[in-house]
Amino acid sequence: MKSIITFEDFTKIDIRIGTIIEVNDFPKAHKPAYKLKIDFGDLGIKQSSAQITSLYSKEELLGKQISAVVNFKPKKIANFMSECLILGIQNDAEVILLQASESKIKNGEQIS
């Protein structure tokens, strides 16, 4: 278990719903990954690198709604700037995406 945090610590994390609108291969990544563009509604479009190639094809990711932390400092990965962190569950070497819902949710909605 990680250390205990306060509710104030939790409120600093901005988790939003977004829709993946573009998926590209990322051959320069150290581990197999995709470059994603995600629409967060009023927050705009952000990009992220995701090591999810073993469980998800590019085609099945297009249009998928995901949850992501949108207020991390951007991180350079190889020649790519990742602007958000998609949330998932680490299952051995694979990552299973946390999905928003069976129903369509407005892009940019905040998770609380």
C-alpha positions in Angstrom: 0.0 0.0 0.0 1.2 3.5 -0.8 1.3 6.3 1.8 -1.9 7.9 3.1 -2.8 11.2 1.5 -5.3 13.8 2.5 -8.4 14.7 0.6 -6.7 18.0 -0.4 -3.9 15.9 -2.0 -6.6 14.0 -4.0 -8.3 17.2 -5.2 -5.0 18.3 -6.9 -5.4 15.5 -9.4 -7.4 16.4 -12.4 -8.9 13.2 -13.9 -11.0 13.7 -17.0 -12.9 11.7 -19.6 -11.7 11.9 -23.2 -12.2 10.2 -26.5 -9.3 8.8 -28.5 -9.4 10.5 -31.9 -6.1 9.4 -33.4 -3.8 6.3 -32.9 -0.3 6.0 -34.4 2.5 3.5 -34.0 5.4 4.8 -31.9 8.5 2.9 -33.1 11.0 5.2 -31.2 9.5 4.2 -27.8 11.6 2.0 -25.6 8.7 -0.5 -25.2 6.0 -1.1 -27.7 3.5 1.8 -27.5 1.1 4.0 -29.4 1.0 7.7 -29.8 -2.6 8.9 -29.0 -4.5 12.1 -29.6 -7.4 12.5 -27.1 -10.3 15.0 -27.3 -11.0 16.4 -23.8 -13.8 18.8 -25.0 -13.3 22.3 -23.6 -9.7 21.4 -22.4 -8.7 20.7 -26.0 -6.8 17.8 -27.6 -3.9 16.3 -25.7 -1.5 13.6 -26.7 -0.2 10.7 -24.8 2.0 7.7 -25.2 0.5 4.4 -24.1 2.1 0.9 -23.8 -1.1 -0.9 -24.7 -0.2 -2.5 -28.0 -0.5 -6.1 -26.7 -4.2 -5.8 -25.8 -5.6 -3.1 -28.1 -5.4 -2.6 -31.8 -5.3 0.8 -33.3 -8.8 0.3 -34.8 -10.4 -0.7 -31.5 -8.9 2.3 -29.7 -10.3 4.9 -32.1 -13.4 6.4 -30.6 -12.9 4.7 -27.2 -13.5 6.9 -24.2 -10.8 6.7 -21.5 -10.0 8.4 -18.2 -6.7 10.3 -17.9 -4.8 12.6 -15.5 -4.6 15.9 -17.4 -2.6 18.1 -15.1 0.7 16.3 -14.9 3.7 18.2 -16.3 4.3 17.1 -19.9 6.9 14.4 -20.2 9.2 13.8 -23.2 9.3 10.2 -24.3 11.8 9.6 -27.1 10.9 12.3 -29.6 7.3 12.8 -28.4 5.8 15.0 -25.7 3.2 13.2 -23.6 0.7 15.6 -22.1 -1.6 13.4 -20.1 -1.5 10.0 -18.4 -4.2 7.4 -19.4 -5.4 5.4 -16.5 -5.2 1.6 -16.5 -4.5 -1.5 -14.4 -1.1 -3.1 -14.7 -1.7 -6.8 -15.2 1.8 -8.4 -15.4 3.3 -6.8 -18.5 0.0 -5.6 -19.9 -2.1 -2.5 -19.2 -5.9 -2.8 -19.1 -7.5 0.6 -19.8 -10.0 2.0 -17.3 -13.1 2.8 -19.4 -15.5 5.5 -18.6 -18.9 3.8 -18.9 -21.1 1.9 -21.2 -22.9 5.2 -21.9 -21.2 8.1 -23.8 -20.0 10.8 -21.5 -19.2 14.4 -22.5 -15.5 14.8 -23.3 -13.8 16.8 -20.5 -16.1 15.7 -17.7 -14.2 15.5 -14.4 -14.0 12.4 -12.4 -14.3 13.1 -8.6 
